[in-house]
Amino acid sequence: MIEEDHLEFLHAVWTRRTPFTYTFFAANIAIFVLMSLAGGSMDPGTLMAFGVKDNARIDQGEIWRLVTPIFLHIGLIHLFFNSYALWVVGPTVEKLYGSERFVILYLASGVAGVLGSYFYHPDVPSAGASGAIFGFLGVLLVFGFRYRHSIPPFFKRAVGVGMLPVIIVNLVIGFIIPSIDISAHIAGLVAGALLAAILPFQSPGSETHSIFKGLQMALLAVVLISFYEVAAHYDGPRLSVRNLPNGLTQIMGSNPSSQRFIDAINNAENTFEQSAEELRAGAIGGLAKMGTDVSKSIDQLRRIPSLAARSDELSAELLRVMQDQYDLIRDIERAGTVTFAHDRRLKENVDRYEKVKATLLKWAETDGQKYGIQTGKRR
């Protein structure tokens, strides 16, 4: 039978609301969607623009990158596992410590994880809420030992020593998988454990001290200011619904938006030039294949990532040229010969193509570098 004082403890703690668990959960997903609109969370340019941890930029004064990585995730699998862990562990910590201390524990452990990565993996950009999640594991580990004489026995088994297998398994996984930044996990774990040794949990019926409320508001303000800095300094691909399908489904090994943009433009240029050369030479025997190649290039241009307003305008103009070239090929195929009218339309298409190609090259030379586009070679 459960003792009455233990029932009171459980009732008082478990009836507390957990608004910030779900606020941070929603924030992670919302930012992931925004990154998907900008080309995807696995796109290097998008990651950098949204505030991933990057030592060189932090050293140049972009200190908000010590905070923003807590809310960024690289790929759908990364987002899923961290969000699931927050959904499972977060409510327990927030119910025990209250919302004010929960925010302090989450953000402080998260920043500690970023700092761990900053010092021990200085050459690798990183992001994720793993430092904060491991911070919660450290909190529950210390909580179980610190309050072992004042919490119900059956609850005691779930924290304290009960957390050790979870912690050990996750640390072993981190050491085994090279892509996992284990330094961030360890730093977050240590920070959470130290904070739990200092901060008391919110005992049943107690009021939250104004100090914790003040710290909570200050840390939330730091988060908002950090993302304001991200918006103010944003230099990544533009946000477009066109990028969403590919961005949301990125798991691993996805081509960056810039590479898919380059591939679509290069393929269109090669296809157009080859078709124009064959039509000038009067080689109409391969019109069917020519039309198929141009059609495939048109489909690729329709799915081209959106990088910037100007690049969208130019790729749309190239698409129109390719569509006119396709119509011309079909007209010649129906006529069975290249007429004077066909020659004139071909010349018009070539003139428009040369103009948009030159403008695209100029745009790539002036603005393309910020999106990872290098001129002087075709990739």
Residue pairs with C-beta under 8 A, 6 or more apart in sequence:
2 10
2 152
2 154
3 152
6 152
8 204
9 151
9 152
9 204
10 152
10 155
11 204
12 204
12 205
13 95
13 96
13 204
14 95
16 94
16 95
16 98
16 202
17 99
18 90
18 91
18 94
18 95
18 99
18 102
19 99
20 94
20 99
20 102
20 103
20 106
21 86
21 87
21 90
21 91
21 94
21 102
24 71
24 86
24 90
24 106
24 129
25 83
25 86
25 87
25 90
27 71
28 71
28 73
28 79
28 82
28 83
28 86
28 129
29 79
29 83
31 50
31 71
31 72
32 41
32 73
32 79
33 244
33 248
34 50
34 239
35 41
35 43
35 46
35 47
35 50
35 72
35 247
36 243
36 244
36 246
36 247
36 248
36 250
37 239
37 240
37 241
37 243
37 244
37 247
38 46
38 49
38 50
38 236
38 237
38 238
38 239
38 240
38 243
38 247
38 257
39 45
39 46
39 236
39 237
39 243
39 246
39 247
39 256
39 257
39 305
39 306
39 307
40 46
40 243
40 246
40 247
40 248
40 250
40 254
40 256
40 257
41 47
41 72
41 73
41 74
41 75
41 78
41 79
41 247
41 250
42 74
42 75
42 250
42 252
42 254
42 256
43 237
43 247
43 250
43 254
43 256
43 257
43 258
44 125
44 256
44 372
45 236
45 237
45 256
45 257
45 258
45 370
45 371
45 372
46 236
46 237
46 257
47 72
47 74
47 125
47 127
48 54
48 57
48 125
48 236
49 230
49 234
49 235
49 236
49 237
50 68
50 72
50 230
50 234
50 236
51 64
51 65
51 67
51 68
51 69
51 72
51 226
51 227
51 229
51 230
52 65
52 68
52 69
52 72
52 125
52 126
52 127
53 65
53 66
53 69
53 114
53 117
53 118
53 125
53 126
53 127
54 62
54 65
54 125
55 118
55 122
55 123
57 65
58 65
58 66
58 118
62 229
62 233
64 225
64 226
64 227
64 229
64 230
65 114
66 111
66 114
66 115
66 118
67 107
67 110
67 111
67 114
67 222
67 223
67 226
68 226
68 227
68 230
69 114
69 126
69 127
69 128
70 107
70 110
70 111
70 113
70 114
70 128
70 129
70 131
70 132
71 129
71 223
71 227
72 127
72 128
73 79
73 82
73 127
73 128
73 129
74 127
74 128
75 250
75 251
75 252
75 254
76 248
76 249
76 250
76 251
77 251
77 252
78 128
82 128
82 129
82 130
82 133
85 133
86 129
86 132
86 133
89 133
89 136
89 137
89 140
90 102
90 106
90 136
92 140
93 102
93 105
93 136
93 139
93 140
94 102
96 143
96 201
96 202
97 105
97 139
97 199
97 201
97 202
98 201
98 202
98 208
98 212
99 216
100 208
100 212
100 213
100 215
100 216
101 199
101 201
101 202
101 208
101 212
101 216
103 216
103 219
103 220
104 195
104 199
104 212
104 215
104 216
104 219
105 135
105 136
105 139
105 192
105 195
105 196
105 199
106 132
106 135
106 136
107 132
107 219
107 222
107 223
108 135
108 191
108 195
108 219
109 131
109 132
109 134
109 135
109 136
109 138
109 139
109 188
109 191
109 192
109 195
110 129
110 131
110 132
110 135
110 188
111 131
112 131
112 135
112 187
112 188
112 190
112 191
113 130
113 131
113 132
113 134
113 135
113 184
113 185
113 187
113 188
113 191
114 126
114 131
114 184
115 187
116 131
116 181
116 183
116 184
116 185
116 186
116 187
116 188
117 124
117 126
117 131
117 181
117 183
117 184
117 187
119 183
120 183
121 181
121 183
124 181
126 181
126 184
128 181
128 184
130 180
130 181
130 184
130 185
130 188
131 184
131 185
131 187
131 188
131 191
132 188
133 188
134 167
134 170
134 184
134 185
134 186
134 188
134 189
134 192
135 188
135 189
135 191
135 192
135 195
136 192
137 163
137 166
137 167
137 170
137 189
137 192
138 167
138 188
138 189
138 190
138 191
138 192
138 193
138 194
138 195
138 196
139 192
139 193
139 195
139 196
140 159
140 160
140 163
140 196
141 159
141 160
141 163
141 164
141 167
141 193
141 196
142 192
142 193
142 196
142 197
143 159
143 160
143 196
143 201
144 151
144 156
144 158
144 159
144 160
144 161
144 162
144 163
145 160
145 161
146 196
146 197
147 201
148 156
148 160
151 159
156 162
167 189
170 185
171 182
171 185
171 186
171 189
173 180
174 180
174 181
174 182
174 185
175 182
202 208
235 370
236 370
236 371
237 243
237 257
237 258
237 305
237 306
237 307
237 308
237 371
238 306
238 307
238 308
238 309
238 312
240 305
240 306
240 312
242 303
242 304
242 305
242 306
243 257
243 305
243 306
246 254
246 257
246 260
246 305
255 263
256 372
257 305
257 307
257 371
258 305
258 307
258 371
258 372
258 373
259 372
259 379
260 304
260 305
261 304
261 305
261 307
261 311
261 315
261 371
261 373
262 373
262 378
262 379
263 300
263 379
264 297
264 300
264 301
264 303
264 304
264 315
265 304
265 315
265 318
265 360
266 378
266 379
267 297
267 300
268 297
268 300
268 301
268 318
268 319
268 322
269 357
271 293
271 294
271 296
271 297
271 322
272 294
272 297
272 321
272 322
272 325
272 349
272 353
274 290
274 293
275 290
275 293
275 294
275 325
275 329
276 325
276 346
276 349
276 350
276 353
278 286
278 290
279 328
279 329
279 332
279 338
279 342
279 346
280 346
282 338
284 332
284 333
284 336
284 337
284 338
287 329
287 332
287 333
288 333
290 329
291 326
291 329
291 330
291 333
294 322
294 325
294 326
294 329
295 326
297 322
298 319
298 322
298 323
298 326
301 315
301 318
301 319
301 322
302 319
304 315
306 312
307 371
308 367
308 371
310 363
310 367
311 360
311 363
311 367
311 371
314 356
314 359
314 360
314 363
315 360
317 352
317 356
318 353
318 356
318 357
318 360
321 349
321 352
321 353
321 356
324 345
324 349
324 352
325 349
325 353
328 342
328 345
328 346
328 349
331 342
331 345
332 338
332 342
335 342
361 375
364 373
364 375
365 375
368 374
368 375
